[in-house]
Amino acid sequence: LGRGKVQKRRARIRDIGFLSLNSATFREIVSKAMVCLHPAIFDTFGVAPLDSLYLGTLPIVSKGAGVSELLPKELVARDVDEFVDRIEMIYSLSRDAYQKLLNKAILMVAERTSKELSVRKFKETVMKILES
């Protein structure tokens, strides 16, 4: 990117600070965004990326975030360079391609977090403990 383009993009980035998830302002800002960044060094399971999906905004999460295991690889970054690559990829998507990736991410999360799957895995774990 040229210096001018970088400066224009930086000018569009807003630090929204801390907002309650129940806040209408939070919902409005996230639903209008193209991307929600979650650059955690370590996070067992951050819900902000899932909130952004619910509001129709693609998240990009670091590999160190537990939620990275639920998302398509296109939305997971290992370092700053990959975050930049993912952001540029999302900005280059057509509306249709953006919606397809959003739907893919939502479906992956839904499939990997269903009540039935959680109960089955819990029972399997308990049985392994009891059998050992």
Salt bridges, closest charged atoms under 4 A:
GLU28 OE2 - LYS32 NZ 3.07
ASP43 OD2 - HIS38 NE2 2.81
GLU74 OE2 - LYS104 NZ 3.03
GLU82 OE2 - ARG78 NH2 2.46
GLU82 OE1 - ARG86 NH2 3.52
ASP96 OD2 - LYS100 NZ 3.42
GLU124 OE2 - ARG120 NH1 3.00
